[in-house]
């Protein structure tokens, strides 16, 4: 037997008091005795962000885990307020993305937490409607990208003219004589 000050519990090794109040079997040889263990509270502050055929859900951990770590969250969904059915069970995470939804349809959600004792109450209900996202308009094209071919012709003509002028000047400086 040992006292765990962090959890304010007495740990019993090799005990055999199955079903006694406040006892929880952790493995074949270890028992914990302390304040009664309970279900976790409801997840807090559920939030939603609708997108194109999806809704991103998030929430905060319950204010009480019931004295036992939370092991799962369960998501409930429906298309009518108060008529929700089980959707999925997740690990100990604080968010979920529901995909493959129909844009324009309102979906209702609740979340519950589970610990080793069982499932706690559901969160408050939230609703969201996925929407088709409008494409972001492209940035305007700079003028020089629209007329790049004309700029190339002008630059080529200027370079060619400059070469011809330089040739003419060289001929005059050197005193090129024909004849």
URWO-V332041 format. One line per field, one symbol per residue. phi: phi as a letter, one per 30 degrees, with the letter a starting at -180 (. if undefined). psi: psi as a letter, one per 30 degrees, with the letter a starting at -180 (. if undefined). A space follows every 10 residues. Layout:
phi->???
psi->???
//
This chain:
phi->.bccddchbc cccidbceid eicbdcadbb bbbaeedbdd ddechdbbbd bdhabccbac eddbciibed cbbcccbacb eiccbecacc ddbcaaccci dcdicdccbb bbcbbddlcd dddddbbabd bddddddddd deedddcedd dddddddddd dddddddddd ddddidcck
psi->klkjfefhlk kkkglhhkfk kgkkjeafgk lkkalkklll akklhklkjk ajglkkklll llfkgggkkk flkkkkklgk kfiklkelkl ailhlkjjlg lkkfkkkkkl klkkafeaka llllkllljk lkkkkkklkk kkefffheee eeeeeeeeee eeeeeeeeee eeefhkkl.
//
